[in-house]
Amino acid sequence: MTRPDSWTDYSAEVNHHRSPAVRAFFWILGTVFVALGIAGAVLPVLPTTPFMLLAAACYARASTRFYNWLLNSHTFGPTIVEWRRHRSIPWRTKLTAIALMATTLTVSIVFFVPGNALKAALAVLGVLLAIWMYRIPSRDRP
């Protein structure tokens, strides 16, 4: 099996846990997060990026192979590498996440959430999350 020319080895970033049972737990958890992240790429209700970041963190404690696989992914790798190296999120990713979150919360508040107090609490939570996400640095901000 040959690797593509653009493949990078991130093995130096992996810090395996000493216990095989804990490594297995982290591997399973990382795989669950990857599945949730892939579902989030299709469903507007679930976010993709946080789940992939969590998966990378789990794989970094469990499996060099899966950590390298995830960070070399053309779809998810660049965002994960950007976060791991610079603690920043690409500008377009951030705006897309905020827009999808606002849309999903608005639809939920208007059509599905009963009671004004719960609607107000959900709206406040959404605004706070959007502010928090907006404040995360973006190195490629126009």
N, C-alpha and C positions, 0 to 999 in steps of 0.2 A: 504494500500500500504506500503510495507516494503522497506527500503533502503538497498542497499548492504553494507557489512561491510566496504568497502573502501570509503564510502561516507563521505565527510568532510563538515562541516558547515562553510561557508565563510561569514555569515551574518554580522559579525563585520566590514567587509570591505565595506559594502554597506552604502552609504550616500544619501538617497532619497532626491530628490529636493522637496521643499515645495509645489510647484504648481502642481496640477494634470495634467494640460495641458502640462507642460514641461516634467513631467514623462512619459506621453503618447507619446510625441515626441521622447524622448530618447529610449523608448521601441520599437517604430516603426523603428527608426534609427538602433538600435541594431539588430533587426530582419533582416533588409536589409543587414547589415554587415555580419550576420551569413549566409544568403543566398549567398552573394558574396564570402564568405570564402569557403563554400561548393562547389560552382562552381569552385573556384580556386583550389580545391583539384583534380578536374577532368580536368580542362583546364590549359594547361601550360602557358597561357598568363596572367592569374590572380594569384596574390600571395594569399596564404591562411592566413598565420600568421598575417600580418598587419590587415586584416579585422577582424579576431577573437579577436585581441587585442583591436580594436576599439569597437567591439561588447561588450566585457567585460567592457570597460570603460562606455559605454552607459547603460548597464544593472546595473552597480554599482550605477548609479544615478536614476534608474527607478524601478528595480524589484529584490528583494532578491531571489525569486524563480528561475528566469531565470539566474541570476548571478551564483547561486549555481549549476544549471543545466550545464552551460557552463564550469565552473571550475572543475566540477566532470566528465566531458566528458573524456573518455579514449583516444580519438583521439586528442582533442585540449587542454584539461585541463592542462596537464603537461607543455606545452610550455607557456601557459598564466600565470600559477602560477610561473614559472621560471622568466618570465619577471616582473611580479608584485612584486615579493619578492627580486630579485637580479639584475634586469635590465640587464639580460643576455639572450642570445639565445643559445640553445643547438648547439654544434659544427656541428653535422650532418645536422640539420635543416638549419643552416647558409650556409654550403657548397652546399646543394641541392638547396637552393634559388638562390645563386649566379650562379650556373651552369645552372639552368633553365632560369634565366634572361639573361645570356650570349647567350644561345642557341636561345631564342626567339628574342632577339635584333639582333643577327647575321642574322637569317632568314629574319626578317623584313627589315634590311638594304640591304641585297643582293637581295631579291625578290620583295619587295613591296614599298619601299620608293624611290620616284623620286628625282633627284637633289643631287649633291654631297655635297652641303652646309648642307642640311637637314640630309643626311647620316652621315656627320662628327659630326653634333650637337647631333644626337642620339647616336653615338658611344661615344662621350665625356660624355654625360649624363649617359650612361651605366657604363662607367669606374668609374665615380664619385660615383654612387650609389653602385657599387661593393666595392669600397674602404670604403665607409661609413659603409656598412653592415659588412665588414670584421673587422672593428675596434670595433664593438659592442662586449663587453666581452662574452666569453663562459667559464663557470666554468668547463665544462667537456672536455676541449680541451686536446688532447693527448700530 
